[in-house]
Amino acid sequence: MKSKKTKEELIKTVLEQITIDVHCGDLEAIEELIGFIPAENLIAYLPEEDWKPFYHLVTEEHLKKEKDESAS
């Protein structure tokens, strides 16, 4: 039986695949994956001088989440 792998190993394997995909110009799967990341995390990845035009996205996501939770 193979040993279970850690989340760090999963991240490393995914990053290796992302590197391959970028090198080949295949960004479709990466775009799909990144779409699940909250806007505030995506913004934080950018250099700080690029944050301001995207701040409204954090508020919009937060309001949508609150609306979805209240509808449940």
N, C-alpha and C positions, 0 to 999 in steps of 0.2 A: 504494500500500500504506500502510495506517495505521501510525503508529509505535506501538511497544509501550509500554504504560503501566507505571508503577512500582507497587510495593506500597503506597507512600504514597497514590497516586491511587486505588488499589483501596479502601484503608481509608476515604478521604474519601468515595468513592461509596457504600460500604456504610453509613457513618454518616448520609449524607443519606437513604438509604432507610429506615434505622432511625427517623430523625426523622419521616419521613412516616408510617411504620407506627404509631408511638406516637401521633402526632397523630390518626390515624384509629381508634385503639383496637385495632389488629390486632397482638397480641403473639405469636401462634402461631409465626411464623417466627423471631422474636427468641429465644423460649424454646428452640426447637430448636437454634439457633446457639450460644446460651450453654451448652447442655448439653454441648458438646464442650470447654469451657474447664475446665482442672483446678481443683479446689476451692480450692487455695492461691491461684490467681490471682483467683478470684471473691472470696475472703475479703479479699485485699489491696485490692480495689477499695472495700470498705466502710470507713466510719469505724472507727478502731482500737477504739473502745469497743464495737463490735458484733462483734468477731472471736471472742471466747472461746466462744460457744455452737456454733461451727462447726469448731473445731480438730479434733474427732474425725474429720471427713470427710477431712482430709488424710491421716491415718494409715490410714483404711480404704482410700482410693484407692491409697496406696503399697503396702499389703499385697496388695491385689488385683493390682496390676501385677507385683509380685514372684512371686505365685502363677502368673499367666498366663505369665510368662517362664520359670519353672522347668518348666512343663508342656510347653513347646515343645521 
